[in-house]
Amino acid sequence: MSQYQSISMSLDGDQDWEVPIYKNDVEAKQQSPRTTDIYIESTLHKEGISRTDIQVCPIEEGYKSKCERDTLLENYVQDYSSNNPKAKNNTTFWPWSFIVMTTLCMGFCVGFSFGYYASEYRHLSARSTYHDERIEMPLNPLKNNPIENDAKKVFQFMDEFLFRDSPLLANEEKQGKQDPPLRLSFQQTTTKKPITYLSGIDAYSYLLDTSTIIPTISQYSNDFFLISSGLDSQINQAYCGVATVVAILNSLRFIKTTDEDDGVDVPVDPNFDPYPYATQIDIFNNCTRQTVISHTGGGPGVDGILTPPYGLNMDQVSKLLQCHLQSTKTYDWKVSIQYVDNTHQTVGKMKFDLKNALFDPNSRVLVNYDRETVGQVGGGHWSPVGSYSDSIDAFLILDVAKYKYPPVWIQSERLFDAMSTQDECGQWNFPSGQDVLSQEERFAHTPVDYATSKTKLQCQSKLRGYIIVSRS
């Protein structure tokens, strides 16, 4: 058959279809002429059959029924495709392509899912078997560094036993403690009052004085804004005292006088030079090494604050402040320590001291309290006080463990009870008493090792309380 072939058919709505006759078929029987005839010519391309080049023209031959062109051409295409291998391959290629592409996509999705799951849950580890026992081998052999492992255990111990409610330490304390003394009726407190975190509009409204027609900032809320501008989160779980002192010093940098004779020594961190801004790294100097702690920096076992007894007590925080607040000819700085003893001190006395310090723009307050008593998770902790609210009779504690808790309103009675608790090592032979500790004792990470270290440090229990910084 040639590249072009003609098809003649006739349209007649009254008669049925008959087999069409091709003009190049000389043996075909000639039919009787019809009234309406058309001529269809289809071009056959090498790649297949195209149905776009169709010409319709009248012819003399006809057929008995009407011509449905689409049906006729479809039948012809099927006959040609069955005899033409190239056309047949074109019609069967797309199913295989679809199967291959689907398989590749599914394989990629499955592989990506397994890879993400393994990396997310750290299941990638080198494993070997010996005598039917599976041995876990870390991918990074450098992680087996004994010093690094000891430091990790120290942080875990501080989190689980020192700065969190620990059943083991709680039992030891109960065995060595006597029953608390009875309080008089005017000294009894209500510790079940809920605390309010500074996380909503109502909590922020306590910063206002609502006693006037138009609410204004309370006279006790100035320190909230000053301290918040220089309050950084403690860099580890033992540096709460350091972070609190840093926040106090940074808040005092705004009261510098023009003659620079203010007595406030705010360190200048190299990253912020020439602007004064204290950090938990550059706050230590020769004065602090001689009066507070002899060694700082270097991690657990080296840093004295990360070595038993861990953290800073009331006396150490007071001396850390004194190293940066010097009396001058014009001003006299005073750092006052008040231990809260519920046997002879009242909540009213505590409220009087703290409210006066908050009212004075040149004074600041730091509190050392027990988290468990106020309804939080943890043990002894340091933080500055930012405000007082008459409407709920509560103090705003600006928690330096910002990764753990937001600022919180604590009722006066509950805060009083939290400060009238005992620090197990509130007194010891600092700043250099840790030099007598062995390497294992410096990395104490169990209750037994910790108790041994405290004995060598001559730890004595002492009350917690608050510190007031004032200028006269």
Secondary structure by P-SEA (a helix, b strand, c coil): cccbbbbbbbbbccccccbbbbcccccccccccccbbbbbbbbbccccccccbbbbbbccccccbbbaaaaaaaaaaaaaaaacaaaaaaaaaaaaaaaaaaaaaaaaaaaaaaaaaaaaaccbbbbbbcccbbbbbbcccccccaaaaaaaaaaaaaacccccccaaaaaaaaaaccccccccccccccccbbbbcccccccccccccccccccccccccaaaaaaaacccccccccaaaaaaaaaaaaaaccccccccccccbbbbbcccccbbbbcccccccccccccccccccccccccccccccccccaaaaaaaaaacccccccbbbbbbbbbbbcccccaaaaaaaaaaaaacccbbbbbbbbccccccccccbbbbbccccccccbbbbbccccccccbbbbcaaaaaaaaaccccccccccccccccccccccccccaaaaaaaaaaabbbbbbbbbbbbbcc
